Amino acid sequence: MNTHLSMVAATISAVGLTFAVAAHADTQSVLLGLAAPMTGAQAQYGKDFQSGVLLALDDFNATKPKVDGKETRFTLESMDDQADPKTGTVVAQKLVDDGIKGMIGHFNSGVTIPASAIYSRAGIAQISTATAPPYTRQGFKTTFRMMTSDTQQGGVMGKYVVQTLKAKRIAIIDDRTAYGQGLAEEFEKSAKAAGGNIVDHEFTNDKAVDFKAILTSVKAKNPDFIYYAGADAQSAPMIKQARTLAMQGTFASGEMSKTDDFIKIAGSAANGAIVSLAGLPLEKMPGGPGFTQRYKAKFNTEPTTYSPYSYDGAMALMKSMVAANSSDPVKYLPVLAKIDMKGVTTDHFSYDQYGDLKDAIITVYKCENGQWKPVDILGSK
C-alpha cells in the first residue's frame, strides 16, 4: 500500500515536472538594450532614465505579453556610455552583438547620433532622448525620439522670449555639444524671426567651470536677456559668476537645467532664472500620478525629469512588437512608426514621418525662493 502510494506520488511529480518544463519552453525572452551615462557628472540623468525603463518592463511583463505566439518576458541589458561619443559607439556595437531586438537610448545627442548608424546598419529600432535635429534627419528608418526636438523647443522658446518676456537685446551662449549647439541655433533663428536682436553669441564647452571671460564679453554688449544652451553643470556656476559681475537681465537655460543641482550650485543667483523643459510637469502628465506612485514603490525615491519619457519609449517599443506579433525589426518597425499610444507623458504618443513626436509640449519654469515654479505651457504647433 505505501509502496503503491509512493509510486503514484512519484508519477504525479514526474508529470508535474513535465508540465513545468513545457510551460518554461513556451516562454521566451526578448532582449532590449539601454545606454546612458551611469557614471560621471551626468550619472543622475542616466540612472533616472534607466529606472523609467525598468519600471516599464515590470509593468508590461505583468500583462503576460505574447510575441510570435509565445508568452514573452522582456529583459534589459544596460550599459554605461559615459556621455562620450567614442564610448557610445563601442557600447552600441556590443549591444548589437549581444542580440538586442530594440534600443532605448542613448541619452545625449552627441552620443546618440554616431551610435545611430550602428543600430541602423543592424536594422534595430532606436528610441532616444536625443533632441538634436540631425538625429532623425539622417535618412534612417530606425531613429525615433521619446522627447521633443531642439527644433520644437528652441523654436518655441525664441518666440516666447521676444513676444512674451519682451526681451530686446539677447545674448546666447552654448556648449558646442550636439544638444547645446542645436538648441542655440533653433532659439536664435526663432528669436530673430520674432523681431529679437541677438547682440552676441558665445561658445564654451561641457567641461568648463570658469566663464568670467565669456561673461565679461557678453556684459559689454549690454543684453537684457542671456540664453544658455547646455547642462546645469555649466549653467549653474555661469549664472552665479554673472551675478558676481553685476550683470543685469534675465538668465534662461535649456532643457537639462531644471534640477535641484542648479539651485544648490547657483544659490540665491538662481532666483529669477528661467528654464524650459520638454513636456508637461509630472503632476500634470496624463499618467503622472500613477507613474509617480509605482516609481516610488519600486525605487523608494521620487521620479525626476527623464524617467517618464524613457518609460513611454520602452512601452512603445514593446507594444509595437506585440502588435506586430514579432520581435523582428523588419516586422515591428512599421508598426512603431504608426503607433498612437496613451502614455504617461501624453495621451497621444505618436510619430511624424521623421520619427519626431507629434505632440510637442514645452513647459517654462521660473526659480522663486529656491523652488522651480511652472509659469507657462507652450506648444510647438
Number of C-alpha atoms within 10 A of each C-alpha: 6 7 8 9 10 11 12 12 12 12 12 12 12 12 12 12 12 12 12 12 11 11 11 11 11 12 15 15 13 17 18 23 24 29 28 31 25 21 15 11 13 18 16 14 21 26 18 21 30 26 21 23 24 20 22 25 20 14 14 17 17 10 11 13 18 18 21 14 12 16 18 19 20 17 16 19 13 17 19 20 27 23 25 15 19 14 14 27 21 13 23 27 14 14 24 20 10 13 13 21 22 30 28 28 32 32 27 28 25 23 28 31 24 16 23 28 18 17 23 16 11 15 19 24 27 26 28 29 24 27 30 25 21 16 26 22 13 13 11 18 19 26 26 26 25 28 27 25 26 26 21 24 28 28 22 23 28 28 22 20 21 22 15 10 11 13 21 16 18 27 22 23 24 27 22 19 20 21 25 27 19 22 30 27 20 22 28 24 17 22 25 15 14 15 14 21 17 19 17 18 18 15 14 18 14 16 10 12 15 13 17 14 9 16 20 13 12 22 19 11 15 16 22 18 22 27 25 28 29 27 23 26 19 24 30 24 22 24 27 18 19 21 15 11 13 10 20 14 17 18 23 24 25 29 26 20 24 24 17 14 13 23 23 13 19 22 16 15 22 26 18 18 21 23 25 25 22 27 25 21 18 18 12 13 18 16 17 19 14 12 23 20 14 15 21 12 11 13 11 10 11 12 21 17 19 23 26 30 24 32 26 24 27 27 22 24 24 26 19 24 26 18 16 20 17 17 22 16 20 13 15 23 23 14 19 24 22 15 18 15 16 16 21 25 27 22 14 15 21 22 19 12 11 18 22 24 20 16 19 21 22 23 20 25 22 21 21 14 13 18 15 21 15 16 11 13 16 18 14 16 9
